[in-house]
Amino acid sequence: DAQLALSPMDWANRGRAIPCTWFFAHALPPQKLVDALRDALRAFPHFAARYTRDGSGLEPGGAVRVEVRQSTTPFAEAYVHTTSKKVIRRTAHEAYVPSKAGMDPDDGLAATPLLRIRITLFD
């Protein structure tokens, strides 16, 4: 498993956790999704990478924390903010993304996790 150099985009975004949220209208069995994520991370180990000791690149071998939680918010209410053509408020998605603790600010250390995943289930 070879080390990857950080790209200019990596350097520009270093120090910031960038949350992403995807909503699926149909129920996905959480264990199947977790298993698929595990398989994807095995196939593409740099998605689970950590910084090299000097912080200049990435090397595979890190762990990715996957959290599965049940939402008390109805799906339609959680999803509605994504249907507008306006800028989405940061607080609108925070309940659906993993904690940034220990990731933001990004200190560039080998112990810093670069990826966390939160799966939220709706009734």
C-alpha positions as CSV (number, residue, x, y, z in Angstrom):
1,D,0.0,0.0,0.0
2,A,1.7,3.1,-1.3
3,Q,1.7,6.5,0.3
4,L,-0.3,9.2,-1.4
5,A,0.9,12.8,-1.6
6,L,-1.5,15.5,-0.6
7,S,-3.0,17.4,-3.6
8,P,-3.4,21.2,-3.8
9,M,-7.1,20.6,-3.0
10,D,-6.1,18.6,0.1
11,W,-3.8,21.3,1.3
12,A,-6.5,24.0,0.7
13,N,-9.1,22.0,2.7
14,R,-6.8,20.8,5.4
15,G,-8.0,22.0,8.8
16,R,-11.7,21.8,7.9
17,A,-14.0,18.8,8.2
18,I,-16.3,18.8,5.2
19,P,-19.6,17.1,6.1
20,C,-21.7,15.5,3.3
21,T,-25.3,14.3,3.7
22,W,-27.2,11.9,1.4
23,F,-30.9,11.1,1.9
24,F,-32.5,8.0,0.5
25,A,-36.3,7.8,0.3
26,H,-36.3,4.0,0.7
27,A,-35.2,2.1,3.7
28,L,-31.8,0.5,3.3
29,P,-31.0,-2.3,5.8
30,P,-28.3,-0.8,8.0
31,Q,-26.1,-3.9,8.3
32,K,-26.1,-4.4,4.5
33,L,-25.0,-0.7,4.1
34,V,-22.3,-1.1,6.8
35,D,-21.1,-4.3,5.1
36,A,-21.0,-2.5,1.7
37,L,-19.0,0.4,3.2
38,R,-16.6,-2.1,4.8
39,D,-16.1,-3.8,1.4
40,A,-15.6,-0.4,-0.3
41,L,-13.0,0.6,2.3
42,R,-11.1,-2.7,1.8
43,A,-11.1,-2.1,-2.0
44,F,-10.1,1.5,-1.7
45,P,-7.9,1.7,1.5
46,H,-6.9,5.3,1.1
47,F,-10.5,6.3,2.0
48,A,-9.6,5.0,5.4
49,A,-6.1,6.6,5.4
50,R,-4.3,8.6,8.0
51,Y,-1.7,11.3,7.6
52,T,1.9,10.2,7.4
53,R,4.1,11.0,10.4
54,D,5.3,14.2,8.8
55,G,1.8,15.2,7.6
56,S,2.9,15.5,4.0
57,G,0.8,12.6,2.6
58,L,-1.6,9.9,3.4
59,E,-1.0,6.2,4.0
60,P,-3.7,3.5,4.2
61,G,-4.5,1.6,7.4
62,G,-6.7,3.8,9.5
63,A,-10.1,2.9,10.9
64,V,-13.4,4.5,10.0
65,R,-16.0,4.9,12.7
66,V,-19.5,4.1,11.5
67,E,-22.4,5.1,13.7
68,V,-26.0,4.0,13.2
69,R,-28.7,6.0,14.9
70,Q,-32.5,6.3,14.9
71,S,-33.9,9.7,14.2
72,T,-36.9,11.1,16.1
73,T,-37.5,13.6,13.3
74,P,-39.8,12.5,10.4
75,F,-38.0,11.9,7.1
76,A,-39.9,14.6,5.3
77,E,-38.9,17.2,7.9
78,A,-35.3,16.2,7.8
79,Y,-35.2,16.1,4.0
80,V,-37.1,19.3,3.2
81,H,-34.1,21.7,3.6
82,T,-32.4,19.9,0.7
83,T,-35.2,20.7,-1.8
84,S,-34.7,24.5,-1.7
85,K,-32.3,26.4,-4.0
86,K,-31.0,28.4,-1.1
87,V,-27.8,27.9,0.9
88,I,-28.4,25.2,3.5
89,R,-27.8,26.4,7.1
90,R,-25.0,24.5,8.8
91,T,-27.4,23.6,11.7
92,A,-29.9,22.0,9.3
93,H,-27.7,19.0,8.6
94,E,-25.7,18.7,11.9
95,A,-28.0,16.0,13.3
96,Y,-27.3,13.8,10.3
97,V,-23.5,14.0,10.1
98,P,-20.8,12.6,12.4
99,S,-19.2,14.6,15.1
100,K,-16.3,16.7,14.0
101,A,-14.6,16.3,17.4
102,G,-10.9,15.4,16.9
103,M,-11.2,16.1,13.2
104,D,-11.8,19.9,13.1
105,P,-9.6,21.7,13.4
106,D,-7.5,19.1,11.4
107,D,-4.1,19.0,13.1
108,G,-2.4,16.8,10.4
109,L,-1.3,14.2,12.8
110,A,-1.3,10.5,12.1
111,A,-4.0,9.9,14.8
112,T,-6.5,12.3,13.1
113,P,-9.4,10.5,11.6
114,L,-10.1,11.6,8.0
115,L,-13.5,9.9,7.5
116,R,-16.4,9.2,9.8
117,I,-19.8,7.9,8.7
118,R,-23.2,8.3,10.4
119,I,-26.2,6.4,9.2
120,T,-29.5,7.8,10.3
121,L,-32.7,5.7,10.2
122,F,-36.2,7.2,10.0
123,D,-39.5,5.6,10.9
